[in-house]
Amino acid sequence: MTGLHAETPIRSLARRFGGRLRAAAVAAALAVAALAVAALAPLPADAATAVRAAAHEGYGRIVFDWDSPVRYDVEQAAGQIIIRFDQPVGPGAERVPAALRDYVAAARVSPDGRTVTLPLKGGFEPRTFTIGTSVVLDLMGGPQKPAPAAAPTPAPAPAAAPAQPAAAASAGKLPVRTGEHPGFFRVVFDWNRPVGYRVLSNGDRAVVEFQRNATVDLPAFRAAMPQDLRQVAAEPRGEGLAVTVPLPPGGRVRHFTSGSKVVLDLLPAAGQQPPARTPEEQQQAPGETTAAAAVPVPVPPPAKPDGTAPAAPAVTPPQAAGSGPSPGTALAQAIRKAQGKEDEKATQAADLAKAAQELTPPGEGEEDLPPLQPGQKARVASLSFSWNEPTAAAVFRRGGYLWVVFDRHQDVDINLLRRLGAGIVTHIDQQQSRASTIVRMIVEPGYNPSVRREGLLWIVDLMRQPLKPATAIEVQPQPQSPVGPRLYLPVAEGGRTITVRDPEIGDSIIVVPVIPLGHGVYPSRSLPDLDMPVTAQGVVAIPKTERVSATSTRNGVDITAIGGLRLSGDTARLEAMNRVGDESVLSHVYDIRGWMRGPAEDYIKNRQDLLMAVADATGERKQRARLEMARFYFAHGFAAEAMGVLRTLEDEAPEMINSAPFRALRGGAEYLMGRYAEAVDDLSHPSLAGVDEADFWRAAAQAALGDPALQARTLRQTGGVLGAYPDRVKIPLALQAAEASVDAADDLAAHNFLEAARTDVNTPGELAAITYLEGRLDEATGAYESAAEKWEEVEAGPSRYYRAKAARDRLELLAKMERLDRPELIKGLEDLRFAWRGGPFEFSLLMRLGGLYVEEQKWPEALRTYKIAASYFPQLPGSERAAEAMRQIFDKLYLEGAADGMSPITAIALFDDFRELTPTGAKGDEMIRRLADRLVSMDLLDQAAALLDRQVKFRLQGVERARIGGRLGLVHLLNHDPESALKALLMTRAPETPAPLERQRNQLMARALADLDQIDEAIELLSGDDSENAKLLRAEILWRKQDWKGAAKALADLVPAPARDATLDTTQARRVLDWATALTLANDDAGVATLRSRYLGAMQKTSYRDAFDLITAAPADGVIDYRTVADRIKQAENFQSFLSAYRDRLREGGALSAIN
């Protein structure tokens, strides 16, 4: 099986027969099967889902999963692959070498996480493409197993090929190949190992500069080019090689690497045809043939009747996968060999496999090939189909035609295909289709297709070989499923289902192209409702009734019919199929249709009969009658009435409580009443262990409680129980299971449950639910436009609940498609706030809005939204995430500095609104410290004081409380509130306060006392403190008291003694000036004169020289100059106070918290 999500045959075998074969037989069967089937090699269980890897038959695959599309480029150089993304790669890359040990030696991720380097263990060729938002890297040319010896066969001589050798790979020469393709002409430089190069475009030519030298056979190279492009040249350049290639007029060059090959595509100007060789040139080119003449009226050869002519040896071109026993055959042989004849159910399993095959005689293309005539050469024609994105393909035969179908549309170059198929293809045409590409052709008898790919280029090789896929897709009959009997083909990466009209036969066929190379149907199947022919690629169903339909999902192809497929006309064999395998044998505990006792029209009569039976019965019979009464209510949807009867049973027959019938009935009634937790408890009772129907109901109840994806597997495995339910029971359960399947990315199960929910009598609410979930399924599979259309349809419908859900999901999808920016998405989701109140919908909407607000850095809106989510929905799973998100935002704002981008008023207001988020301990104290510092720096002293006041009252004790109390006192003093400052300092006293901190607090208290005119108390508090701050504060207090003599004495202690050539700094000079002012105001002329004589020289060097000269100058003739009086008064008023020093420190960028 290919594809990372495909179920391996080993796992399927173990699932279908687990517990039914002897342990030794199962082990032997699995061991043999493991040799025959390429099983998925997953990463270890703990690997992250961001990067996945697995080895497949012929290639290794690495998948990088993303939440949204990313840009990337891939480079192969020096034996390694380098893949670069525009986003960091998630975890898991380091485990790739373990999963691809034969391909990759290591996996290195760059420091920024955007580049992954993969050293290779061989010459593997990279192939990349995207599936949804995942980037897939395939390493082609995987390790080959030694093939068994075979009789030699003659080498084929190709009749026509898309690429012609222009230079042989002889010693010392660089092989060059050319070929025509739709829309371009290709040149391939076939280096034997990777080489660095660059391409320079210069008007009408391109120069390829290789970093290694070689010789090119220019005559052969020119002969292989179109007539107008033969001016090629090659010359050594340094240590490398420069090759000049002409370009088509107005055209351009596209280049890339494929393994060690360097490929140039010469593209014509827009609207022009690519360069091509003329028929004469093709005749001259070695190995080519002339195109066949047109056939006026193509007549397809009739389908060959059954025959047993001996087969000729098959001719297989390079890269065509060989045939061998199919995985199903190898598994069947392994089972039979391991189990012998001991287990009768294993024999039934073999009969089931045989019944599922329903082999028909060889169909078209399966006939034995006639032997080659003497002298006849084996010819090969290769038809190429170029695409610019991953495209699924189907290749098959019908009605004498060979069909090639792709799930994307393009107008193919029929003339080119006719030339490429010359000698083998006698007619070719393209059928009309808007969304698909459908090509039919008539080929020579005995020629059948095989397929291969080069990058995005599909190539169909026509040769003498049987029609058979390289890998047969398993066809699994599933008699019991939510939509009835069906066929399931597990194949990953299926394309779009296409209905094709056959113009020759006049009917329609269903075609499902697939991306996995060489995956087709073999052998053919024939069932009562449809035929499935052999295909070389893809899946084809030929319906025999209009009821048949097919659905392609990411996991496989589902073929069903209205009312269910008829898997076999043999009832006995179908019954045997129903008895074998865990999927088809489901144990039941509910008989809802039987409990209804007839149609709803007879409800009143039947209810009266049951009530009479309860009234008439006695003893144990009365309890059984009550149980039947409860079942009757339950079957008709009256769950509350059923619960009432069951409570009576609990009281009167407690021995019934632990029985399976009682627990199942009560659990079912609780589910219908929406009491999901109670339903889970009852349906998990040991008496119901192993009962599939109880498992289904319990999984549905758990899905309704949350995390539905975890229940998807159980719902899928037991979903067959729905088929027996009436619509009113089946539809809600099917919708619950469909939602769980969508969440689990199980597209096929989701589709089946939605089909089970769809009836002819759906209510508008049920139709809205179905359409909404179909939209989610479309989104999951990449059909974004279809999803948006379905959700718009729901928005226009009557269901308020699904209108709200559809509107939300459509907005998210438009944002994902980049049709809405984030502010527009926020506006749209805000408009939905009141569309549906309560429950998981409103909670998830609030959580999403909160996340978007965070991305937009709208912190207040984010906090308020998360607060609503946490406060209103504490009982919902995930509500703790809202509280955690609030804490993270609060930390980001007030610890990491995000609040610095707000205005201080907004920052403190938000802090007050969400004060309860302040963490305890040092972390919370740090938040308050940072915020208080910012408030004080912005002179918002009232707010800072309130913040610190709460801190000292409710958060702190001891010395730390005294420290923050000192800061609070300073803030009050700066805010001219000495009374509050004094209260704060007295309130926060602590006996263990260190001496420096206690001294600072006393100074602040002294200033507060001075401001309250308690001068003597202030001076007394400073006694014994000889610090500079105390001296300054003492001088300030005396100055404010106008005790000029005392102030002059205090200032004298602050000024250094004069020295010869002394230099005073600004602070010292200012204090000398204040000292002179105090002496002047004290009328101490002698002191002023002494001060002038001692400090005049030093003061002349400062900016205060004029003021000092003015203050200390003696008045002429002993008369005071009135002009100096005002200046002296002003100088007195400008005294540099104790608080001014603090204020200056804060104004100059110092933090409040830095004072202590």
VEXLO-6083 format. One record per residue (C-alpha): z, y, x. Coordinates in pm, whole numbers, plus 50000, padded with zeros to 5 digits. Layout:
BEGIN
ZYX;...
//
This chain:
BEGIN
500005000050000;499315034750127;501115066950054;504685075550133;505875070549776;504165037549699;506285006949621;505724980049879;504724945149768;507864931349934;510074954749734;508134947049416;508464909749477;512194912249537;512584933249223;510604909849000;512094877349121;515514888449251;518204864849136;515754838749007;514634820949324;516854802249559;518074824049843;516224804150105;512984804749911;513154842449866;513834847850235;510894826150335;508574842950086;509524877650203;509084867950567;505554855250506;504744885050286;505884908950555;503174895150786;500474899750526;501314934350390;501704967450574;505094978350450;506435013450461;508585020950764;510955047750637;513155070250839;516855061250854;518805067050537;520475097950670;517195114850760;516575148250598;513865149850336;512285179850510;510305157450750;509235121750669;507215096450865;505885061250817;503445037650983;500575024750767;497795000450829;495425018151066;497265051351084;500645068151108;501685095550866;504055124950905;504855146550600;506435181150624;507925190050283;508215226650184;509495244849877;506465267749880;503055268350052;503045276150426;500375284850680;499885261350970;497465251751246;497085220051449;495965217251812;495385186352024;495565191152400;496755172452708;497555140752515;499765157352257;499515173051913;500945207551856;501455218551494;502605254051423;504015267151094;504835302250977;508275290350865;510945270151050;510715232451007;513645215550835;515665187050984;514275152251041;511605158251306;513735142151573;513555109051385;509765107451378;509445087551707;511645059851563;509405056351258;506135059451458;507135042151779;503555029751840;502095064751795;504515091451916;506585092352236;508805121352129;509085150251885;510065184152021;510845214151802;510665249251948;513825271051950;512545291251654;511835259251460;508195268351390;506365246051642;506485208051663;505025190751971;504205153651951;503265136052278;500995106952182;501015071252308;497275066852267;494025083752180;494835089851816;492915115251612;494835139851393;493915145451031;495735171550828;495695181050464;498085193650199;499455177649884;501135203749666;503425222449907;503635193350154;501665193150481;500455158450582;499525148850939;497815114950981;497345099651327;494155079651283;493105049251483;496395030951467;497325001251685;494994972851599;496134936851560;494004911451749;491344898151517;490744860351490;487754846751676;484584846851470;481074835151510;478934861751677;476774882051444;473744902351528;474484939051593;473024961351326;470264985451410;470935016851206;468085028050991;469335063250929;472495081251022;473895116050979;474495120151351;471935113851624;472735108051991;471355136252195;472715125852532;473755090952635;477225084852763;475975075353104;477965081353420;478415118553492;476935130153160;478655145552857;477495127552539;476335151552268;475625141951907;474045162351629;473735157851255;472735174850932;475395180450666;475395198850335;475805235450423;475825232650803;474395215751114;476905198151337;477025194451718;479645171151867;480595170952237;482025136252285;484465140252576;486285108952682;489635127252684;490925159952539;489655191752708;490545228252673;487815251552553;487015284652390;484045296952186;482535331652232;480125344151966;477545369052094;475175379651820;472595352251780;474265326252002;477585309952077;478875301052422;481305271952456;483355273552775;484975240252861;487775237853117;486185206953272;482735202953429;480125177353327;476355174053300;474395175052976;471015158252913;469345190652803;465935175652709;467595150752477;469955177452345;467075200952264;465035173152102;467925165651868;468235201851753;466195218451475;463035236051591;464555271051567;467705261851759;466345243952063;467095271652314;470275254152425;471475258152783;474235244053002;475495255953339;478605252153556;481035281153529;483805280753786;485425246553756;484205242353401;481065240153192;479425266652972;477085255252694;474995280752505;473925271652150;471685294151934;472955303651589;470945305151264;469795340651182;472805359551052;474895327951076;478165319451239;479905290951419;482935270751313;484705248951567;487585224251584;488695192851767;488805157051642;490685136351894;488945142352226;485775154852054;484875191852030;482895199351714;480675229351642;479365235651292;476435259751276;476595277450940;473715297950796;474005332550648;475225334850289;472585322150049;470505305650322;469895268750385;471335253550702;468945245250988;467375210850951;464905189051135;461425186150986;460085152050880;457945152051196;461035158751407;462865130951232;460075106551313;460335116451679;464115113251689;465165079151816;466695056251560;465605077051261;463265067650981;460975088350763;462265097350420;460985074650144;458445087749901;459795099649569;459815074949286;458465091448970;460395070648716;463425052648861;464105018848707;467415003348814;467284966848910;468914943948659;472424931548729;472094898948919;473134868148721;475904846148844;474864824549135;476184804849424;473584810949692;475004808450044;476164841550177;474704857350485;477004871050756;478234905250655;477144934450869;480044958850915;479484992451084;482065008651309;485155021251122;484424999950814;487504979950731;487064942350734;487864920050445;490604894450429;492994878150191;494354903649947;498074911849957;498524895549619;496964862949746;499134862250057;502244868549852;501424841349602;500844816449885;504124826450046;506024821649720;504544787449652;505184775650007;508784787850006;509964775349672;508184741849640;508554726849295;512274732649246;512264763449031;510464762948697;510624800948660;508764805248985;505974784348833;505984808148538;505674836748787;502584820648937;501154816548586;501884853248522;499984863548833;497094841848722;497144856348374;497244891648514;494124885748725;491954875448424;489124868648667;485574871248543;482424857748706;481224879448996;480324913848870;477824938949001;477954939549377;480034907849399;477004884849411;476324864149719;473894880749958;470494865250031;469984856650398;467964879750620;464344869550660;463084861651011;462334893851196;464144914850934;466624940051079;470024948050926;469864984650824;472635009750754;472435042650564;475305067350576;475545093850305;477955122250375;479755145050127;481455175450279;484505192750128;486725221450233;489895207050078;491305171950013;489225154849746;489655121149574;486685097249546;485555067049345;482625044349443;481475015749217;478474998749056;477424998648693;474204993148503;472164987548819;473285020848966;475685028449247;478035056349139;479875080849368;482365103149183;484635130749318;487345149449128;486055183549243;482735199849170;479935209349406;476155209149386;475175182949641;472005184849850;470025156849686;467125160649930;469455156550226;471075125750072;467615111750003;466685116450369;469955101150487;469415071050264;465735066550343;464645030250328;467705019050133;468205045049857;465185044949629;466455070249378;469345094949360;470445121249109;473485142149016;474895141548664;476015173848500;479755180948512;481705213348534;484765199748710;483565168348889;480785156449115;478965125948980;476135110949187;474105080049087;471665061349304;469515030249305;469655010649629;467824980749768;469144946949648;472004933049853;473184967149980;476714977549886;478965006249987;482005009750208;483695043150265;485155062150557;486245097550633;485945122750913;488475149750836;487575161850487;484085146450507;483575115350292;480945090950422;479485062550214;477935035250434;475305013750261;474684980050423;474234943450345;477754933950246;479704923049939;481204949949716;484874948849803;487524975049885;489314975050217;492644974750029;492984960149681;495184980349448;497694958349270;497164956748894;500524951948728;500684941748361;503784956348197;504224941847848;507344962647779;507344999547851;508305030647654;504665033347536;504124996447475;502114971247681;500094987347959;498544982648303;500015000548603;498235004448939;500605017749208;498445040149429;499605073249572;497555105149566;495445096649267;492945123049162;492165137248821;491165112948546;487465117548462;485605105248155;481985098048253;479125093248008;476745065548117;473275078048016;471685043548046;474165023647836;475315052347619;479045046247639;481855063647827;483835050248118;487125062048265;487095069548639;490155077548850;489175088249205;491865083449471;492485098549815;493785067850007;490795054850201;489295021750094;491655016149801;489885000249508;490084972649248;489414936449344;488784912449182;487474924748850;489544921148533;488604915748171;491104921747892;490674923747517;490714961947524;488904969947850;487124957548161;487984967848517;485054962348756;485324958549132;485254991949315;484855001149679;487045031649614;489095042949317;489795028448972;487325023748686;488155012748332;485425004548078;487075007247735;486134983347455;487955005347204;488525042547166;492285036847181;492235032347560;493265060647793;494295064548157;496675088348328;496785095748701;500075106748858;501395111049209;502765075549196;500005055649034;497515050648752;498705041648403;496225025548160;497395022447804;496185023847446;497445037247117;499765010246992;499794993347333;497224973547531;496414937947437;497054922047771;495854887447673;494474868947377;496704839347463;500014845347283;501774817547467;500884832247803;501984867047690;505304852647578;505674836047920;504994869548084;507734884847869;510214858647987;509664863548360;510804893548566;513524919248521;511114945348385;510094925048081;513324907247981;515724932947834;519034923147678;519934941147356;523114950947177;521714973046897;519674960846597;519054994746445;516214984846215;518184955046087;521314976246039;519325000545823;518964972845558;515614985745439;513885019345402;515675052445372;514835053545002;517305024944947;520105042445135;522325050344832;522015015544682;522714998445015;525665021345082;527185012844747;526734975644814;528444978645152;531324998945008;531824972244741;531784945345011;534504963645203;536584968044888;536264931744782;536824915745124;540204906645266;541584898445609;539064892945887;536154895045645;537184930745559;537004940745926;533554925245962;532464943745649;533744976245793;531824969646115;528654964445909;529414996745722;529745015746052;526505000646179;524755011045858;525905047145900;524915046946268;521445032846198;520775060445945;521905087646187;525325094746028;527275092146350;530375110946227;530705087745928;530325057846157;533095071646381;535385074846077;534955038145990;535455028146355;538755047146370;539955027246073;538954995646257;540915007346562;544055010546351;543734978546151;542034955246401;542974966746752;541744933646894;538164945146824;538414975847050;537544956747365;534624937547215;531034945147314;529834952246954;532624977546895;532244995347231;528444996947202;528575010746849;531225036646926;529455047047246;526175051247060;527815071846785;529505093947043;526155099747213;524515110046885;527415134346825;526965150047171;530225136047309;528555124047624;531625118847843;533255096747578;529975078147533;529835070747906;533375056747896;532625033047608;529225021847736;530715014648080;533174989447935;533184955648116;532174937947795;528754955247822;528124947348187;524554935748243;523344946047895;520114965547951;520284984547624;523814996547695;522675006548044;519905027847892;522245046247653;524855051347924;522225065548162;521015088947886;524575101247829;525135106548201;521825125148225;522975148347946;526175155548142;524215167648447;522075155948742;519605137148520;517465127548820;520205103348929;519715083548607;515915082748612;515635048548773;517905031648518;516135048948231;512755037748363;513825001548416;515394998148071;513165022047876;511454993447694;514334992647446;512925023947279;510085004647120;512384988946862;513995021646746;513095043246447;511715077346533;514895097046468;516685076346736;513785070346970;512545106147004;515765123047129;516395094547371;512785095147496;512975132747552;516215128847747;514635101647961;511475122248011;513475151948138;515365129348379;512075114948505;510575149348560;513655159548758;513305127848968;509565134449031;508705101548858;505495114048698;504455081048546;507785074348377;507875110248249;504405106248101;505355073447935;508545086947780;506675117447650;504095094747492;506925075047334;508385107447194;505075119147045;504515107346686;502585118546381;505775132246224;507285152346509;509305182546400;508385216746544;511425214746769;510365180746903;506825192846964;508205222647151;510305199447368;507345176747439;505035205647529;507705221647746;508255189547942;504505184447974;504395218748133;507085208648380;505125177148459;501985197948518;503885221048750;505265191548946;501755177949000;500295211649104;498485219848777;499985254648763;497505270548522;497935242248272;501715244848300;501635282448234;499395277447929;501715250947783;504765272947831;503005302447669;502305279747373;506005270747351;506995307547376;504915314247069;506585285746877;509625284546646;512185267946877;514475294847022;515925271147279;512605259447422;511135294547391;513835306047629;513355276747869;509585280247869;509765317747931;512135312848223;510035285648385;506805305148335;508305335448507;509425313748797;505965298048819;504215332048821;506515342949102;505725310949289;502015318549244;502695353749379;501665370249054;505125385349013;507175401849284;510925397449300;511885429149106;509485419148825;510975384248819;514465398948797;513415421548511;511895392248323;514955370348367;517275398848267;515345401447941;516195364747876;519945369847913;520455369147539;517565346547440;519855316147430;523595320147477;525975294447617;525605260647778;523695250148087;520745273148013;522695305848029;524725293248324;521635283848527;520005316948434;523025336248557;523135316448880;519455322948942;519855360148872;522815361549107;520755345949384;517905370549327;520315400049334;521605387549670;518045385449804;517515421349689;520915431349836;522065443549496;525665434349571;527405448949264;524965431949026;525295399149213;529085399549201;529235408348833;526655381748741;528425354448934;531735365348781;530345360448431;529015326048527;532345315348676;534455329848395;532455318548091;531415283848208;534325268948404;533785235048244;530155230948353;529225212048670;528435236848942;530665264848813;532575263449140;529355274349313;529565307849133;533085314249264;532045303949612;529015326949598;531305355949504;533575348749801;530605347550036;529265380749907;532715396749940;532985384650298;529495397450375;530355431550235;533775437550382;533855415350689;530275415150811;529635451850736;527125449750451;529255474850258;528445500650524;525085504550353;526815516150033;528355549449965;532095548950039;532905555849674;530825525849562;532315504049834;535925511249736;535145509149363;533535475049409;536475464049621;538875474349346;536845456449078;536895423949273;540215427649453;541125391949358;538465379649602;540385393749898;541425363050098;545015358150200;546155360750560;544485377350854;540995375650706;541965396550405;543945420950617;540885425950836;538825434450527;541335460850421;541545474850774;537765479250796;537535495250455;540475518450513;539005529650844;535735538350672;537425557150388;539495578250627;536435585550841;534735599050527;537885619550440;538485598650125;542215599550184;543405592549827;541385560249812;542495549650160;546135556250073;545905535449754;544325506749947;546995506850218;549785511149963;548815478549786;548635461450121;552155470650228;553605463449884;552045429449816;550595414150132;552705422050440;556165416450582;558085425450897;556515443051193;552985442051052;554235459150738;555835485950955;552605490451147;550435494950835;553205516650685;552795540150981;549065542850909;549815549350542;552275577050639;549655593350859;547065592250577;549535609450341;550285636150603;546575642250659;546265645150281;549065671850275;551465648850091;554585647750313;556805634250036;554655602949991;554415599650367;558205599850398;558575573850121;555995551050281;557675553150622;561165546950481;559875517950262;558295499550555;561125500950807;561825468250988;564695461151229;562495441851470;559945469851512;558905474151879;560055506352050;556565522652088;555785516751721;559225528951612;558785560651825;555405567651657;556895562351310;559775586351390;557305612951500;555385609351174;558645610750979;559695642051170;556425658751078;556945649450714;560495663750723;559195695750884;556565699150611;559395695650359;561255724250540;563915700750671;563545715251021;566935706051162;566605669651050;563135668351204;564345682351540;567285658351538;564995628751472;563035637751785;566055640552009;565905616752298;562105613452271;560515628352582;556975616252510;554185641452515;553575636952141;557275643952073;557205675352288;554055687452110;555545679851771;558815697351868;556825727851976;554865726951651;558025725051439;559635754251624;556355773351603;556225767851225;559885779951212;558765810351415;561375802351673;559135816951940;561635814052218;562295777452143;558545771052101;557835787452438;560415764952601;558925733752439;555435743552547;556585749752905;557395712452922;553775704352830;552085725753096;551775713353456;553255733953736;550715757753898;549205748354228;546855765654465;543245762254350;544515742754048;542015733953775;543115730353412;541375708453158;540695721152808;543905707552658;546085721752939;544355755552920;544895756652544;548615749352589;548965776752853;547385800552602;549805788652329;552725793552571;551565829052645;551285835752271;554815823352207;556235844852493;554355875152362;555635870052005;559155865352150;558755899552321;559485883152655;557395907152868;558875894153189;558025858753096;554495869253004;554075887253336;555365857153528;553075834053337;550115856853405;550745858353772;551155820653802;548205809253586;545655837753584;543555822353862;543415788353697;542735803053351;539865824053485;537985790953536;538315780653171;536715791452844;540045807052742;540015833753019;539255863152786;541875852852532;544465847152808;543695880852962;544015897452620;547335881052537;548985886252877;547685921352961;550445947452978;550045975852723;549096008952875;552056033052910;554236008352723;552316014552399;551055983952209;547295984152155;546825979651782;543445963851847;545115933652009;547625927351735;545175909851502;543895887851784;547445878051879;548255869151518;545065848651492;545985830551812;549345821951666;547755807951355;545355786551560;548115766951726;546865731451810;549245710751600;550475674951624;548375664151325;545325681951457;545275658051748;545195628651509;542565645351294;540355652451594;540585616251706;539495604251365;536725630251340;535355619951680;534805584051567;538195569151625;539415544251364;542635548151170;543615513251282;543355524551645;546475546851622;548795516951649;
//
